[in-house]
Amino acid sequence: MKNVKDFLEKHPDQVALPDGGVLIPLNLPAQNVTRWTARRKAEVVAAVEAGMLTIPDACRRYRLSPEEYLEWERHYKAGDWLLVSASRPRQALH
């Protein structure tokens, strides 16, 4: 294959990430992530953008508020996803 674009056209269940990586459903961030790196945030937003997850699914799966997800999405769409630092540590829901 010549490039990532050709590969993705032949594998629609995969998503190109801003850093040139490829996301597949199997390598979505784990549900129990406690430290959110910019890359993991970008993976979640890319998965929603590609239809792998819905926003409500992503919020439930990763225990995010809708506002928190929308903030990640804003950074992702602005192209400054690399500037999004690790967020607050995740707390278990009781």
C-alpha positions in Angstrom: 0.0 0.0 0.0 1.2 3.4 -0.9 0.1 5.3 2.2 -2.3 5.4 5.1 -5.1 6.8 3.0 -5.0 3.8 0.6 -4.9 1.5 3.6 -7.9 3.1 5.3 -10.0 3.0 2.1 -9.6 -0.7 2.1 -10.2 -1.0 5.9 -13.1 1.3 6.8 -13.2 0.1 10.4 -9.9 1.9 11.0 -9.2 5.6 11.5 -6.2 7.8 10.8 -4.9 9.7 13.8 -3.5 13.2 13.5 0.0 11.8 14.2 -0.2 9.4 11.3 -1.1 6.4 13.4 -4.1 4.1 12.8 -6.8 3.4 15.3 -8.8 0.2 15.2 -11.6 -0.8 17.6 -9.2 -3.3 19.4 -6.7 -0.6 20.3 -9.1 1.9 21.8 -8.0 3.2 25.2 -8.8 0.8 28.1 -11.9 1.6 30.0 -9.9 1.9 33.3 -7.5 4.6 32.1 -6.4 6.8 35.0 -4.0 9.2 33.2 -5.3 10.7 30.0 -2.5 11.6 27.6 -3.2 13.8 24.6 -2.9 10.8 22.3 -5.5 8.8 24.2 -7.9 11.8 24.1 -7.3 12.1 20.4 -8.0 8.4 20.0 -11.4 8.7 21.8 -12.4 11.7 19.7 -11.3 10.0 16.5 -13.3 6.9 17.4 -16.4 9.1 17.9 -15.7 11.0 14.6 -15.4 7.7 12.7 -18.6 6.2 14.2 -16.8 3.6 16.3 -18.4 5.1 19.4 -21.2 7.6 20.0 -20.6 10.6 22.3 -22.8 9.0 25.0 -21.0 5.7 24.7 -17.6 7.4 25.0 -18.8 9.3 28.0 -20.1 6.2 29.7 -17.1 4.0 28.8 -14.5 6.5 29.9 -16.5 8.2 32.7 -16.4 11.6 31.1 -18.9 14.4 31.5 -20.3 15.7 28.2 -18.5 19.0 28.8 -15.2 17.2 29.2 -15.6 15.2 26.0 -16.6 18.4 24.1 -13.4 20.1 25.4 -11.3 17.2 24.0 -13.2 17.5 20.7 -12.6 21.2 20.5 -8.9 20.7 20.9 -8.9 17.8 18.4 -10.8 19.8 15.7 -8.6 22.8 16.3 -5.6 20.7 15.5 -3.9 21.4 18.8 -4.4 17.9 20.2 -0.7 17.6 21.0 -1.1 20.6 23.4 -3.8 18.9 25.5 -2.1 17.7 28.6 -3.0 14.9 30.9 -6.3 15.7 32.6 -7.3 15.2 36.2 -6.9 11.7 37.5 -10.0 9.6 37.0 -11.9 8.6 40.1 -13.9 5.5 40.4 -17.6 5.9 40.4 -19.2 4.6 43.6 
